[in-house]
Amino acid sequence: MHMGYVKRNLTKYIASKLFYPHELQKSGEINILKVRLCENLVDLFMKSLPASSFYRCIHEIGMRRLREL
């Protein structure tokens, strides 16, 4: 059973499992870091990007053309 974050009038429709990562962070099992919007590499897979952002993302994840190897 999850403890904390029980404010019925504000969170009654939010599943308690959504608070599990917060509890793991609080206990020290995981460390959640904020990522600046311009540095979020997941955007490569989630949205259409301008060419400059696209090329920065593929470079950051290590994607290369065969002729560059």
N, CA, C and O atoms as a GROMACS GRO file, in nm:
protein
  276
    1MET      N    1   0.084  -0.118   0.000
    1MET     CA    2   0.000   0.000   0.000
    1MET      C    3   0.088   0.124   0.000
    1MET      O    4   0.186   0.132   0.074
    2HIS      N    5   0.053   0.221  -0.084
    2HIS     CA    6   0.133   0.343  -0.096
    2HIS      C    7   0.090   0.442   0.012
    2HIS      O    8  -0.029   0.462   0.037
    3MET      N    9   0.188   0.504   0.073
    3MET     CA   10   0.161   0.601   0.178
    3MET      C   11   0.180   0.742   0.123
    3MET      O   12   0.259   0.762   0.030
    4GLY      N   13   0.110   0.838   0.177
    4GLY     CA   14   0.126   0.977   0.137
    4GLY      C   15   0.043   1.013   0.015
    4GLY      O   16  -0.013   0.926  -0.052
    5TYR      N   17   0.035   1.142  -0.012
    5TYR     CA   18  -0.035   1.196  -0.128
    5TYR      C   19  -0.180   1.152  -0.136
    5TYR      O   20  -0.227   1.118  -0.244
    6VAL      N   21  -0.250   1.152  -0.026
    6VAL     CA   22  -0.391   1.118  -0.028
    6VAL      C   23  -0.470   1.244   0.005
    6VAL      O   24  -0.502   1.270   0.121
    7LYS      N   25  -0.500   1.319  -0.097
    7LYS     CA   26  -0.584   1.438  -0.084
    7LYS      C   27  -0.703   1.413  -0.173
    7LYS      O   28  -0.700   1.444  -0.292
    8ARG      N   29  -0.805   1.358  -0.117
    8ARG     CA   30  -0.919   1.310  -0.195
    8ARG      C   31  -0.979   1.414  -0.289
    8ARG      O   32  -1.014   1.381  -0.402
    9ASN      N   33  -0.991   1.538  -0.244
    9ASN     CA   34  -1.054   1.636  -0.330
    9ASN      C   35  -0.965   1.676  -0.448
    9ASN      O   36  -1.018   1.720  -0.550
   10LEU      N   37  -0.834   1.661  -0.437
   10LEU     CA   38  -0.743   1.700  -0.544
   10LEU      C   39  -0.696   1.583  -0.629
   10LEU      O   40  -0.675   1.598  -0.749
   11THR      N   41  -0.679   1.466  -0.568
   11THR     CA   42  -0.617   1.355  -0.640
   11THR      C   43  -0.705   1.232  -0.648
   11THR      O   44  -0.654   1.122  -0.671
   12LYS      N   45  -0.834   1.244  -0.631
   12LYS     CA   46  -0.916   1.125  -0.625
   12LYS      C   47  -0.919   1.048  -0.756
   12LYS      O   48  -0.951   0.929  -0.756
   13TYR      N   49  -0.888   1.112  -0.869
   13TYR     CA   50  -0.890   1.042  -0.997
   13TYR      C   51  -0.751   1.001  -1.044
   13TYR      O   52  -0.736   0.943  -1.151
   14ILE      N   53  -0.650   1.029  -0.963
   14ILE     CA   54  -0.512   0.991  -0.999
   14ILE      C   55  -0.480   0.858  -0.932
   14ILE      O   56  -0.491   0.844  -0.810
   15ALA      N   57  -0.439   0.761  -1.012
   15ALA     CA   58  -0.407   0.629  -0.958
   15ALA      C   59  -0.286   0.639  -0.865
   15ALA      O   60  -0.191   0.713  -0.893
   16SER      N   61  -0.290   0.566  -0.756
   16SER     CA   62  -0.181   0.572  -0.658
   16SER      C   63  -0.050   0.520  -0.716
   16SER      O   64   0.057   0.554  -0.666
   17LYS      N   65  -0.056   0.436  -0.822
   17LYS     CA   66   0.068   0.384  -0.880
   17LYS      C   67   0.151   0.494  -0.945
   17LYS      O   68   0.270   0.476  -0.967
   18LEU      N   69   0.088   0.608  -0.977
   18LEU     CA   70   0.163   0.718  -1.037
   18LEU      C   71   0.256   0.784  -0.938
   18LEU      O   72   0.348   0.855  -0.977
   19PHE      N   73   0.233   0.762  -0.810
   19PHE     CA   74   0.318   0.821  -0.707
   19PHE      C   75   0.435   0.729  -0.670
   19PHE      O   76   0.522   0.769  -0.592
   20TYR      N   77   0.439   0.608  -0.725
   20TYR     CA   78   0.543   0.513  -0.691
   20TYR      C   79   0.684   0.564  -0.723
   20TYR      O   80   0.773   0.547  -0.640
   21PRO      N   81   0.708   0.626  -0.841
   21PRO     CA   82   0.843   0.680  -0.865
   21PRO      C   83   0.887   0.781  -0.760
   21PRO      O   84   1.004   0.785  -0.723
   22HIS      N   85   0.795   0.863  -0.712
   22HIS     CA   86   0.829   0.960  -0.607
   22HIS      C   87   0.873   0.888  -0.480
   22HIS      O   88   0.968   0.930  -0.414
   23GLU      N   89   0.804   0.780  -0.447
   23GLU     CA   90   0.840   0.705  -0.327
   23GLU      C   91   0.976   0.639  -0.343
   23GLU      O   92   1.053   0.634  -0.248
   24LEU      N   93   1.006   0.589  -0.463
   24LEU     CA   94   1.138   0.530  -0.487
   24LEU      C   95   1.248   0.635  -0.476
   24LEU      O   96   1.355   0.607  -0.422
   25GLN      N   97   1.221   0.754  -0.525
   25GLN     CA   98   1.319   0.861  -0.514
   25GLN      C   99   1.338   0.902  -0.368
   25GLN      O  100   1.451   0.925  -0.324
   26LYS      N  101   1.229   0.910  -0.296
   26LYS     CA  102   1.235   0.948  -0.155
   26LYS      C  103   1.315   0.847  -0.072
   26LYS      O  104   1.387   0.885   0.020
   27SER      N  105   1.303   0.718  -0.107
   27SER     CA  106   1.376   0.614  -0.033
   27SER      C  107   1.521   0.600  -0.081
   27SER      O  108   1.599   0.526  -0.022
   28GLY      N  109   1.556   0.671  -0.190
   28GLY     CA  110   1.694   0.667  -0.239
   28GLY      C  111   1.722   0.555  -0.337
   28GLY      O  112   1.838   0.535  -0.374
   29GLU      N  113   1.621   0.479  -0.379
   29GLU     CA  114   1.642   0.369  -0.473
   29GLU      C  115   1.668   0.417  -0.614
   29GLU      O  116   1.739   0.351  -0.690
   30ILE      N  117   1.611   0.531  -0.652
   30ILE     CA  118   1.634   0.588  -0.784
   30ILE      C  119   1.662   0.737  -0.767
   30ILE      O  120   1.631   0.797  -0.664
   31ASN      N  121   1.722   0.795  -0.871
   31ASN     CA  122   1.748   0.938  -0.872
   31ASN      C  123   1.684   0.994  -0.999
   31ASN      O  124   1.724   0.957  -1.109
   32ILE      N  125   1.587   1.082  -0.984
   32ILE     CA  126   1.518   1.141  -1.098
   32ILE      C  127   1.580   1.277  -1.126
   32ILE      O  128   1.586   1.363  -1.039
   33LEU      N  129   1.625   1.295  -1.250
   33LEU     CA  130   1.689   1.420  -1.289
   33LEU      C  131   1.601   1.495  -1.387
   33LEU      O  132   1.531   1.434  -1.468
   34LYS      N  133   1.604   1.626  -1.378
   34LYS     CA  134   1.534   1.708  -1.477
   34LYS      C  135   1.623   1.722  -1.599
   34LYS      O  136   1.745   1.736  -1.588
   35VAL      N  137   1.561   1.718  -1.716
   35VAL     CA  138   1.634   1.734  -1.841
   35VAL      C  139   1.578   1.858  -1.909
   35VAL      O  140   1.457   1.872  -1.927
   36ARG      N  141   1.666   1.947  -1.946
   36ARG     CA  142   1.621   2.068  -2.016
   36ARG      C  143   1.554   2.029  -2.146
   36ARG      O  144   1.593   1.932  -2.210
   37LEU      N  145   1.455   2.104  -2.185
   37LEU     CA  146   1.378   2.074  -2.304
   37LEU      C  147   1.466   2.062  -2.428
   37LEU      O  148   1.444   1.974  -2.511
   38CYS      N  149   1.565   2.146  -2.440
   38CYS     CA  150   1.651   2.143  -2.558
   38CYS      C  151   1.750   2.027  -2.554
   38CYS      O  152   1.816   2.000  -2.654
   39GLU      N  153   1.763   1.957  -2.442
   39GLU     CA  154   1.856   1.845  -2.429
   39GLU      C  155   1.785   1.710  -2.421
   39GLU      O  156   1.850   1.608  -2.398
   40ASN      N  157   1.654   1.708  -2.441
   40ASN     CA  158   1.577   1.585  -2.426
   40ASN      C  159   1.588   1.499  -2.552
   40ASN      O  160   1.526   1.530  -2.653
   41LEU      N  161   1.667   1.393  -2.547
   41LEU     CA  162   1.692   1.309  -2.663
   41LEU      C  163   1.571   1.227  -2.704
   41LEU      O  164   1.565   1.178  -2.817
   42VAL      N  165   1.476   1.209  -2.615
   42VAL     CA  166   1.355   1.133  -2.647
   42VAL      C  167   1.274   1.204  -2.755
   42VAL      O  168   1.196   1.141  -2.827
   43ASP      N  169   1.290   1.335  -2.767
   43ASP     CA  170   1.218   1.410  -2.869
   43ASP      C  171   1.243   1.354  -3.008
   43ASP      O  172   1.156   1.364  -3.096
   44LEU      N  173   1.359   1.295  -3.030
   44LEU     CA  174   1.392   1.236  -3.159
   44LEU      C  175   1.287   1.132  -3.199
   44LEU      O  176   1.254   1.120  -3.317
   45PHE      N  177   1.235   1.060  -3.103
   45PHE     CA  178   1.138   0.954  -3.130
   45PHE      C  179   0.994   0.997  -3.111
   45PHE      O  180   0.902   0.924  -3.148
   46MET      N  181   0.972   1.114  -3.052
   46MET     CA  182   0.837   1.155  -3.014
   46MET      C  183   0.778   1.266  -3.100
   46MET      O  184   0.655   1.277  -3.108
   47LYS      N  185   0.858   1.346  -3.164
   47LYS     CA  186   0.803   1.459  -3.239
   47LYS      C  187   0.887   1.493  -3.359
   47LYS      O  188   1.001   1.450  -3.374
   48SER      N  189   0.826   1.571  -3.445
   48SER     CA  190   0.895   1.622  -3.563
   48SER      C  191   0.988   1.734  -3.517
   48SER      O  192   0.945   1.826  -3.447
   49LEU      N  193   1.113   1.727  -3.557
   49LEU     CA  194   1.212   1.824  -3.512
   49LEU      C  195   1.268   1.905  -3.628
   49LEU      O  196   1.272   1.856  -3.741
   50PRO      N  197   1.311   2.026  -3.601
   50PRO     CA  198   1.387   2.100  -3.703
   50PRO      C  199   1.516   2.025  -3.732
   50PRO      O  200   1.565   1.950  -3.647
   51ALA      N  201   1.572   2.044  -3.850
   51ALA     CA  202   1.691   1.970  -3.892
   51ALA      C  203   1.805   1.982  -3.791
   51ALA      O  204   1.872   1.883  -3.761
   52SER      N  205   1.828   2.102  -3.738
   52SER     CA  206   1.941   2.119  -3.646
   52SER      C  207   1.922   2.036  -3.519
   52SER      O  208   2.018   1.975  -3.470
   53SER      N  209   1.801   2.033  -3.465
   53SER     CA  210   1.773   1.952  -3.346
   53SER      C  211   1.781   1.804  -3.376
   53SER      O  212   1.832   1.726  -3.295
   54PHE      N  213   1.732   1.764  -3.492
   54PHE     CA  214   1.737   1.624  -3.534
   54PHE      C  215   1.881   1.576  -3.541
   54PHE      O  216   1.914   1.471  -3.485
   55TYR      N  217   1.967   1.650  -3.608
   55TYR     CA  218   2.106   1.609  -3.622
   55TYR      C  219   2.180   1.610  -3.489
   55TYR      O  220   2.267   1.526  -3.466
   56ARG      N  221   2.147   1.704  -3.401
   56ARG     CA  222   2.208   1.705  -3.268
   56ARG      C  223   2.168   1.580  -3.191
   56ARG      O  224   2.252   1.517  -3.127
   57CYS      N  225   2.039   1.542  -3.197
   57CYS     CA  226   1.991   1.424  -3.125
   57CYS      C  227   2.056   1.296  -3.177
   57CYS      O  228   2.101   1.212  -3.098
   58ILE      N  229   2.061   1.280  -3.310
   58ILE     CA  230   2.120   1.155  -3.360
   58ILE      C  231   2.269   1.148  -3.330
   58ILE      O  232   2.324   1.039  -3.312
   59HIS      N  233   2.335   1.263  -3.326
   59HIS     CA  234   2.477   1.262  -3.288
   59HIS      C  235   2.493   1.224  -3.141
   59HIS      O  236   2.582   1.147  -3.107
   60GLU      N  237   2.408   1.278  -3.056
   60GLU     CA  238   2.416   1.252  -2.911
   60GLU      C  239   2.390   1.105  -2.877
   60GLU      O  240   2.452   1.053  -2.784
   61ILE      N  241   2.301   1.037  -2.950
   61ILE     CA  242   2.274   0.897  -2.920
   61ILE      C  243   2.373   0.804  -2.989
   61ILE      O  244   2.369   0.683  -2.969
   62GLY      N  245   2.463   0.860  -3.070
   62GLY     CA  246   2.568   0.780  -3.132
   62GLY      C  247   2.533   0.724  -3.268
   62GLY      O  248   2.603   0.637  -3.318
   63MET      N  249   2.427   0.772  -3.329
   63MET     CA  250   2.391   0.727  -3.463
   63MET      C  251   2.486   0.789  -3.564
   63MET      O  252   2.512   0.910  -3.558
   64ARG      N  253   2.538   0.709  -3.655
   64ARG     CA  254   2.629   0.759  -3.758
   64ARG      C  255   2.592   0.695  -3.891
   64ARG      O  256   2.532   0.588  -3.895
   65ARG      N  257   2.630   0.761  -3.999
   65ARG     CA  258   2.615   0.703  -4.132
   65ARG      C  259   2.728   0.605  -4.151
   65ARG      O  260   2.836   0.622  -4.094
   66LEU      N  261   2.704   0.503  -4.232
   66LEU     CA  262   2.807   0.401  -4.254
   66LEU      C  263   2.933   0.462  -4.313
   66LEU      O  264   3.044   0.422  -4.279
   67ARG      N  265   2.917   0.559  -4.402
   67ARG     CA  266   3.035   0.620  -4.464
   67ARG      C  267   3.118   0.702  -4.366
   67ARG      O  268   3.233   0.736  -4.395
   68GLU      N  269   3.061   0.735  -4.250
   68GLU     CA  270   3.135   0.810  -4.148
   68GLU      C  271   3.216   0.720  -4.055
   68GLU      O  272   3.297   0.768  -3.976
   69LEU      N  273   3.194   0.588  -4.065
   69LEU     CA  274   3.263   0.496  -3.973
   69LEU      C  275   3.402   0.463  -4.019
   69LEU      O  276   3.472   0.387  -3.952
   0.00000   0.00000   0.00000
